């Protein structure tokens, strides 16, 4: 079985297991999604108590439902929060503590309302990201990770690596049932350094290397035409700096 087929087999097994055990949460069904799970708030709380979170000034957190508690905590802790827009069409949304009224942190960090409280930013306007938090369908204890199959978490990381030229720690929050024995990894796949569950934070000490940037050969002409920040990077017109 090739890697792509094996990944899909693992996805189907994990999606089915979460629903069978009654730990899948809205939105349902979880098939085809980064699955929301019971205990996502506790997983976010454990991550919040870890040094890797405390040291981060700016964080990129995926837009999926199980990572919503992490996004909320980023604002509560005064971090600069970046959220990817769907399929990166609009680049990233930036949210800051001073723009979110007290008591509205959860609403502001939802996909539906993020643009109301935040602002779209191009690569020139972003602060250097210190931590990336991704959603996952399945992971293993060596840092292997499977998303829902679109490849956008990998692309988002590659964009940041291309922009700043340095490795960034990667974390995921999952239910323990999403931890499998082995995940097949391909060269463009981004491994995770930490796995936060409702019970523990696992440091993977992953042996898998992170991509050093974008593999332009994997991108279609349509993707290059649709995603402005990719055209910016390919043209090397970026001068990162503080907003």
C-alpha positions in Angstrom: 0.0 0.0 0.0 1.4 3.4 -0.9 1.6 6.3 1.6 -1.4 8.1 0.3 -3.6 5.0 0.5 -2.3 4.1 3.9 -3.0 7.6 5.2 -6.6 7.4 4.0 -7.1 4.0 5.6 -5.8 5.5 8.9 -8.2 8.5 8.5 -11.2 6.3 8.0 -10.3 4.2 11.0 -9.8 7.2 13.3 -12.9 9.0 12.2 -15.0 5.8 12.8 -13.4 5.2 16.2 -14.1 8.7 17.5 -17.8 8.4 16.5 -18.1 4.8 17.8 -16.7 5.7 21.2 -18.9 8.8 21.5 -16.1 11.4 21.8 -16.7 13.2 18.5 -18.2 16.6 18.9 -19.9 19.1 16.6 -19.6 19.6 13.7 -20.7 16.1 12.8 -20.1 13.8 11.1 -16.3 14.1 11.6 -15.5 12.2 8.4 -13.7 14.5 6.0 -12.8 17.0 8.8 -10.2 17.7 11.4 -12.3 16.0 14.0 -13.5 18.0 17.1 -13.3 15.9 20.2 -14.4 15.8 23.8 -11.7 17.3 26.0 -10.3 19.8 23.5 -10.5 22.5 26.2 -8.4 20.4 28.6 -5.9 19.7 25.9 -5.6 23.5 25.2 -5.2 24.1 29.0 -2.4 21.7 29.3 -0.6 23.3 26.3 -1.1 26.7 27.9 0.8 25.5 31.0 3.7 24.2 29.0 6.9 26.3 28.5 6.7 26.1 24.7 3.5 28.1 24.9 4.8 30.6 27.5 7.8 31.5 25.4 5.8 32.3 22.3 4.9 35.9 21.5 3.1 35.2 18.2 1.3 32.0 17.3 -0.2 30.6 14.2 -3.2 28.4 15.0 -5.3 26.4 12.5 -8.9 27.4 12.0 -10.5 24.1 12.8 -13.0 23.5 15.7 -10.8 21.4 18.0 -8.2 24.2 18.0 -10.7 26.9 18.9 -9.9 26.7 22.7 -6.2 27.3 21.8 -7.0 30.4 19.7 -9.2 31.7 22.6 -6.3 31.2 25.1 -3.9 33.0 22.8 -5.9 36.2 23.1 -6.5 35.7 26.8 -2.7 35.4 27.2 -2.0 38.5 25.2 -0.3 36.7 22.3 -0.6 37.9 18.7 -2.7 35.3 16.9 -2.6 34.4 13.3 -5.3 32.3 11.7 -5.0 30.9 8.1 -7.9 31.8 5.9 -9.7 28.9 4.0 -7.3 27.5 1.4 -5.0 30.5 2.1 -7.1 32.6 -0.4 -7.0 35.6 1.9 -3.6 34.9 3.5 -3.7 35.2 7.3 -6.0 37.0 9.8 -4.3 38.7 12.7 -6.0 39.1 16.1 -4.6 41.1 19.0 -5.6 41.5 22.6 -6.3 45.2 22.3 -8.8 44.7 19.5 -10.9 42.0 21.3 -13.2 43.3 24.1 -13.0 41.5 27.4 -15.5 38.6 27.4 -15.6 38.2 23.7 -12.4 36.2 23.2 -14.2 33.0 22.2 -16.5 34.8 19.7 -13.6 36.7 18.2 -11.5 33.6 17.6 -14.2 31.7 15.7 -14.0 31.3 12.0 -17.2 33.2 11.5 -16.2 36.3 13.4 -12.4 36.5 13.2 -12.5 39.2 10.5 -14.8 41.4 12.5 -12.3 41.6 15.4 -9.1 41.1 13.4 -7.6 42.2 10.1 -6.1 40.5 7.1 -2.4 40.7 6.8 0.1 40.0 4.1 3.5 38.5 4.7 5.1 41.9 5.0 3.0 42.8 8.0 3.4 39.6 10.1 5.5 39.3 13.3 7.8 36.3 13.3 5.8 33.3 14.4 7.2 31.4 17.4 4.8 28.5 17.5 2.5 26.7 15.0 -0.6 24.8 16.3 -2.2 22.5 13.8 -5.2 20.2 13.7 -4.8 16.5 13.0 -6.8 13.5 12.1 -4.1 11.1 13.4 -0.6 11.3 14.9 2.0 9.0 16.2 4.4 9.4 19.2 7.3 10.0 16.8 5.7 13.1 15.4 4.2 11.7 12.3 0.9 13.5 11.4 -2.0 13.2 9.1 -4.4 16.0 8.3 -7.6 15.7 6.4 -5.8 15.5 3.1 -5.7 19.0 1.6 -2.1 19.7 2.5 -2.8 23.3 3.7 -1.2 22.9 7.1 2.0 21.7 5.4 1.8 24.6 3.0 1.2 27.1 5.8 4.3 25.9 7.6 6.4 25.9 4.4 5.3 29.6 3.8 6.6 30.6 7.3 9.8 28.6 6.8 10.3 30.2 3.4 9.7 33.7 4.9 11.9 33.5 8.0 14.3 30.7 7.2 14.2 29.0 10.6 12.5 26.0 12.1 9.3 26.7 14.2 8.0 24.3 16.8 4.8 22.5 15.8 2.1 21.3 18.2 -1.2 19.5 17.7 -4.1 19.0 20.1 -5.9 15.6 19.7 -7.9 13.0 21.6 -5.8 9.9 22.7 -7.8 7.8 20.2 -6.2 9.8 17.5 -2.7 8.6 18.4 -1.8 5.6 16.2 1.1 3.2 16.1 2.7 4.7 12.9 1.9 7.4 10.4 3.6 7.2 6.9 5.5 10.4 6.2 6.3 12.0 2.9 9.0 14.7 2.3 6.6 17.6 2.3 4.8 16.4 5.4 5.4 18.5 8.6 5.9 16.5 11.8 4.8 17.7 15.2 7.1 18.3 18.1 4.5 18.1 20.8 1.1 16.4 21.1 -1.3 17.8 23.6 -4.2 15.6 24.7 -6.7 16.1 27.6 -4.4 14.1 29.8 -0.8 15.0 28.9 1.6 16.9 26.6 3.9 14.5 24.7 7.3 15.6 23.4 7.9 13.6 20.3 11.6 14.3 19.8 10.6 13.6 16.2 13.3 12.1 13.9 11.5 13.5 10.8 13.0 16.6 9.3 10.7 19.6 8.7 10.5 20.9 5.1 13.0 23.8 4.6 10.5 25.7 2.5 8.0 25.4 -0.3 8.3 22.6 -2.8 7.2 24.7 -5.8 7.0 21.6 -8.0 4.0 20.3 -5.9 2.0 23.5 -6.6 -0.4 23.8 -9.6 -0.7 26.9 -11.7 -4.2 27.3 -10.3 -2.8 27.4 -6.8 -0.2 29.9 -7.7 -2.8 32.1 -9.4 -5.2 31.8 -6.5 -3.0 32.4 -3.5 -1.4 35.8 -3.5 1.1 35.1 -0.8 2.6 32.3 -2.9 3.1 34.8 -5.8 4.7 37.2 -3.3 7.1 34.6 -2.1 7.9 33.2 -5.6 8.7 36.8 -6.7 10.9 37.3 -3.5 9.3 40.7 -2.9 8.9 40.2 0.8 10.6 42.3 3.5 9.3 41.0 6.8 8.9 43.4 9.6 6.7 44.6 12.4 3.3 46.1 11.4 
